[in-house]
């Protein structure tokens, strides 16, 4: 696995952990807690289409920060408005 992927996974998880909101990445019919590095390792290696679900008191800030960190690493997400 490339080091760039490792850096992306660590930064995504660290960014998510700054927020109280629940941040979940969906691909296919699977849901992964973005705060979990282990979950991200399996997700970012097997999928290229991601939906991001964010719920909680700081959801707007979390969505913005997550979009920025995913974009920084060349990963595309679709932020779901529930």
N, CA and C atoms as a LAMMPS dump frame, in Angstrom:
ITEM: TIMESTEP
0
ITEM: NUMBER OF ATOMS
246
ITEM: BOX BOUNDS ff ff ff
-5.0000000000000000e+02 5.0000000000000000e+02
-5.0000000000000000e+02 5.0000000000000000e+02
-5.0000000000000000e+02 5.0000000000000000e+02
ITEM: ATOMS id mol type element x y z
1 1 1 N 0.848 -1.185 0
2 1 2 C 0 0 0
3 1 3 C 0.889 1.242 0
4 2 1 N 0.578 2.229 -0.819
5 2 2 C 1.419 3.427 -0.898
6 2 3 C 1.405 4.243 0.384
7 3 1 N 2.518 4.909 0.645
8 3 2 C 2.606 5.764 1.828
9 3 3 C 1.614 6.914 1.783
10 4 1 N 1.287 7.401 0.598
11 4 2 C 0.325 8.496 0.469
12 4 3 C -1.031 8.066 1.016
13 5 1 N -1.409 6.81 0.771
14 5 2 C -2.666 6.305 1.325
15 5 3 C -2.619 6.271 2.844
16 6 1 N -1.498 5.852 3.394
17 6 2 C -1.339 5.837 4.845
18 6 3 C -1.5 7.234 5.411
19 7 1 N -0.869 8.206 4.788
20 7 2 C -0.959 9.59 5.254
21 7 3 C -2.393 10.094 5.178
22 8 1 N -3.09 9.761 4.115
23 8 2 C -4.481 10.182 3.963
24 8 3 C -5.346 9.579 5.059
25 9 1 N -5.18 8.293 5.324
26 9 2 C -5.979 7.612 6.337
27 9 3 C -5.751 8.225 7.708
28 10 1 N -4.507 8.459 8.061
29 10 2 C -4.191 9.036 9.368
30 10 3 C -4.765 10.446 9.485
31 11 1 N -4.582 11.264 8.454
32 11 2 C -5.075 12.636 8.516
33 11 3 C -6.605 12.689 8.544
34 12 1 N -7.262 11.84 7.779
35 12 2 C -8.728 11.801 7.782
36 12 3 C -9.238 11.431 9.175
37 13 1 N -8.649 10.4 9.77
38 13 2 C -9.066 9.97 11.102
39 13 3 C -8.798 11.052 12.15
40 14 1 N -7.628 11.665 12.098
41 14 2 C -7.291 12.724 13.056
42 14 3 C -8.234 13.909 12.918
43 15 1 N -8.573 14.273 11.689
44 15 2 C -9.491 15.386 11.465
45 15 3 C -10.868 15.05 12.015
46 16 1 N -11.352 13.855 11.748
47 16 2 C -12.67 13.434 12.236
48 16 3 C -12.739 13.45 13.755
49 17 1 N -11.643 13.063 14.395
50 17 2 C -11.631 12.987 15.857
51 17 3 C -11.637 14.354 16.537
52 18 1 N -11.508 15.425 15.783
53 18 2 C -11.589 16.772 16.356
54 18 3 C -13.036 17.189 16.617
55 19 1 N -13.986 16.421 16.085
56 19 2 C -15.387 16.798 16.155
57 19 3 C -16.187 15.832 17.025
58 20 1 N -17.245 16.366 17.648
59 20 2 C -18.128 15.546 18.467
60 20 3 C -19.142 14.795 17.609
61 21 1 N -19.391 15.29 16.415
62 21 2 C -20.377 14.678 15.524
63 21 3 C -19.974 13.267 15.12
64 22 1 N -20.979 12.478 14.801
65 22 2 C -20.764 11.166 14.207
66 22 3 C -20.417 11.381 12.733
67 23 1 N -19.332 10.787 12.274
68 23 2 C -18.895 10.94 10.885
69 23 3 C -18.724 9.534 10.31
70 24 1 N -19.567 9.215 9.337
71 24 2 C -19.61 7.86 8.795
72 24 3 C -19.424 7.914 7.286
73 25 1 N -18.565 7.054 6.794
74 25 2 C -18.304 6.934 5.365
75 25 3 C -19.082 5.724 4.854
76 26 1 N -19.829 5.916 3.777
77 26 2 C -20.602 4.826 3.195
78 26 3 C -20.072 4.51 1.81
79 27 1 N -19.916 3.233 1.546
80 27 2 C -19.634 2.775 0.191
81 27 3 C -20.356 1.453 0.016
82 28 1 N -20.944 1.272 -1.142
83 28 2 C -21.82 0.128 -1.373
84 28 3 C -22.866 0.103 -0.259
85 29 1 N -22.975 -0.993 0.462
86 29 2 C -23.918 -1.067 1.582
87 29 3 C -23.193 -1.141 2.916
88 30 1 N -21.979 -0.633 2.949
89 30 2 C -21.171 -0.687 4.167
90 30 3 C -21.015 0.71 4.751
91 31 1 N -21.002 0.782 6.08
92 31 2 C -20.833 2.044 6.787
93 31 3 C -19.623 1.919 7.699
94 32 1 N -18.698 2.881 7.582
95 32 2 C -17.456 2.85 8.362
96 32 3 C -17.341 4.142 9.167
97 33 1 N -17.064 4.014 10.464
98 33 2 C -16.817 5.177 11.314
99 33 3 C -15.479 5.781 10.882
100 34 1 N -15.5 7.035 10.423
101 34 2 C -14.293 7.676 9.908
102 34 3 C -13.257 7.903 11.018
103 35 1 N -13.692 7.855 12.259
104 35 2 C -12.759 8.025 13.378
105 35 3 C -11.934 6.758 13.624
106 36 1 N -12.28 5.682 12.928
107 36 2 C -11.592 4.401 13.068
108 36 3 C -10.549 4.228 11.966
109 37 1 N -9.288 4.23 12.339
110 37 2 C -8.218 4.058 11.351
111 37 3 C -8.325 2.687 10.686
112 38 1 N -8.631 1.659 11.448
113 38 2 C -8.739 0.315 10.878
114 38 3 C -9.841 0.257 9.819
115 39 1 N -10.984 0.847 10.115
116 39 2 C -12.071 0.874 9.145
117 39 3 C -11.677 1.601 7.874
118 40 1 N -10.941 2.686 8.017
119 40 2 C -10.508 3.451 6.847
120 40 3 C -9.531 2.663 5.987
121 41 1 N -8.651 1.898 6.603
122 41 2 C -7.691 1.108 5.823
123 41 3 C -8.421 0.176 4.872
124 42 1 N -9.469 -0.497 5.344
125 42 2 C -10.185 -1.42 4.471
126 42 3 C -11.04 -0.667 3.462
127 43 1 N -11.608 0.444 3.845
128 43 2 C -12.501 1.199 2.968
129 43 3 C -11.754 1.886 1.843
130 44 1 N -10.716 2.619 2.154
131 44 2 C -10.024 3.418 1.145
132 44 3 C -9.22 2.563 0.179
133 45 1 N -9.049 1.295 0.49
134 45 2 C -8.332 0.409 -0.426
135 45 3 C -9.262 -0.281 -1.414
136 46 1 N -10.553 -0.353 -1.089
137 46 2 C -11.449 -1.162 -1.9
138 46 3 C -12.515 -0.36 -2.633
139 47 1 N -12.579 0.922 -2.408
140 47 2 C -13.669 1.689 -3.001
141 47 3 C -13.17 3.038 -3.496
142 48 1 N -13.917 3.601 -4.451
143 48 2 C -13.554 4.933 -4.924
144 48 3 C -14.741 5.889 -4.875
145 49 1 N -15.942 5.383 -4.608
146 49 2 C -17.131 6.21 -4.454
147 49 3 C -17.505 6.24 -2.987
148 50 1 N -17.524 7.439 -2.396
149 50 2 C -17.783 7.557 -0.969
150 50 3 C -18.922 8.536 -0.711
151 51 1 N -19.815 8.168 0.198
152 51 2 C -20.827 9.085 0.704
153 51 3 C -20.483 9.363 2.154
154 52 1 N -20.545 10.624 2.55
155 52 2 C -20.196 11.01 3.913
156 52 3 C -21.453 11.454 4.643
157 53 1 N -21.717 10.828 5.782
158 53 2 C -22.866 11.161 6.626
159 53 3 C -22.326 11.769 7.919
160 54 1 N -22.771 12.976 8.242
161 54 2 C -22.31 13.654 9.456
162 54 3 C -23.529 14.105 10.253
163 55 1 N -23.57 13.717 11.529
164 55 2 C -24.676 14.09 12.406
165 55 3 C -24.108 14.541 13.742
166 56 1 N -24.593 15.661 14.259
167 56 2 C -24.166 16.091 15.58
168 56 3 C -24.112 17.592 15.71
169 57 1 N -23.653 18.043 16.871
170 57 2 C -23.693 19.464 17.195
171 57 3 C -22.763 20.335 16.343
172 58 1 N -21.718 19.754 15.803
173 58 2 C -20.773 20.532 14.991
174 58 3 C -20.702 19.978 13.566
175 59 1 N -21.837 19.475 13.077
176 59 2 C -21.883 18.791 11.777
177 59 3 C -21.439 19.681 10.62
178 60 1 N -21.854 20.943 10.602
179 60 2 C -21.481 21.815 9.481
180 60 3 C -19.969 22.007 9.4
181 61 1 N -19.347 22.262 10.545
182 61 2 C -17.887 22.426 10.569
183 61 3 C -17.181 21.117 10.21
184 62 1 N -17.722 20.012 10.697
185 62 2 C -17.119 18.706 10.413
186 62 3 C -17.203 18.386 8.922
187 63 1 N -18.341 18.658 8.29
188 63 2 C -18.485 18.395 6.853
189 63 3 C -17.473 19.193 6.051
190 64 1 N -17.305 20.45 6.407
191 64 2 C -16.352 21.31 5.688
192 64 3 C -14.926 20.782 5.856
193 65 1 N -14.546 20.47 7.082
194 65 2 C -13.184 19.983 7.346
195 65 3 C -12.925 18.647 6.657
196 66 1 N -13.915 17.766 6.683
197 66 2 C -13.733 16.462 6.048
198 66 3 C -13.619 16.608 4.533
199 67 1 N -14.432 17.474 3.939
200 67 2 C -14.349 17.704 2.492
201 67 3 C -12.962 18.202 2.115
202 68 1 N -12.404 19.096 2.938
203 68 2 C -11.071 19.637 2.655
204 68 3 C -9.993 18.565 2.737
205 69 1 N -10.042 17.724 3.76
206 69 2 C -8.991 16.717 3.926
207 69 3 C -9.109 15.618 2.864
208 70 1 N -10.324 15.234 2.503
209 70 2 C -10.474 14.257 1.424
210 70 3 C -9.939 14.833 0.117
211 71 1 N -10.302 16.085 -0.193
212 71 2 C -9.849 16.727 -1.429
213 71 3 C -8.332 16.862 -1.454
214 72 1 N -7.74 17.17 -0.316
215 72 2 C -6.281 17.319 -0.222
216 72 3 C -5.566 16.048 -0.675
217 73 1 N -6.192 14.914 -0.414
218 73 2 C -5.583 13.628 -0.761
219 73 3 C -6.157 13.034 -2.046
220 74 1 N -6.878 13.857 -2.797
221 74 2 C -7.391 13.417 -4.093
222 74 3 C -8.526 12.419 -4.013
223 75 1 N -9.249 12.42 -2.912
224 75 2 C -10.373 11.507 -2.721
225 75 3 C -11.675 12.283 -2.824
226 76 1 N -12.606 11.735 -3.551
227 76 2 C -13.876 12.406 -3.775
228 76 3 C -14.951 11.863 -2.833
229 77 1 N -15.69 12.785 -2.197
230 77 2 C -16.798 12.37 -1.34
231 77 3 C -18.063 13.111 -1.754
232 78 1 N -19.173 12.499 -1.46
233 78 2 C -20.472 13.106 -1.652
234 78 3 C -21.055 13.308 -0.255
235 79 1 N -21.192 14.552 0.174
236 79 2 C -21.726 14.835 1.497
237 79 3 C -23.247 14.695 1.46
238 80 1 N -23.767 13.769 2.239
239 80 2 C -25.195 13.456 2.243
240 80 3 C -25.919 14.37 3.223
241 81 1 N -26.976 14.99 2.735
242 81 2 C -27.808 15.839 3.589
243 81 3 C -28.981 15.014 4.075
244 82 1 N -28.964 14.614 5.335
245 82 2 C -30.056 13.788 5.889
246 82 3 C -31.114 14.653 6.531
